[in-house]
Amino acid sequence: QVQLVESGGGLVQPGGSLRLSCTASGSILSIYVMDWYRQTPGKQRELVARILSGRSTYYADIVKGRFVISRDNAKSTVYLQMNSLKPEDTAVYYCHIGANGGSTNYWGQGTQVIVSS
């Protein structure tokens, strides 16, 4: 069973940066999408950034211009570079990999990001 292992979360001051990483423990074939979502208590999980197999990207308006998603297919890893962090970016961040046209989905365990002075 392939697992996604996330790292890079933590406590950072407003205006700071963090880089999240998500690596698959094994090979995943036919990947078509790699995403980062986030969730705060009492709210639904929301899409933050997405990168498709053709490397086109999508960003939620609230992070556009501050976050950058990238992928390393050789390492089965997706990254989220987060800059100019704000307190409202505080959340648990989850990575997701979709494969086989959406019939197979993998989720990370979540990594906490806290933006506070």
Secondary structure by P-SEA (a helix, b strand, c coil): cbbbbbcccccccccbbbbbbbbbccccccccccbbbbbcccccccccccccccccccccccccccbbbbbcccccbbbbbbcccccccccbbbbbbbcccccbbbbccbbbbbbcc
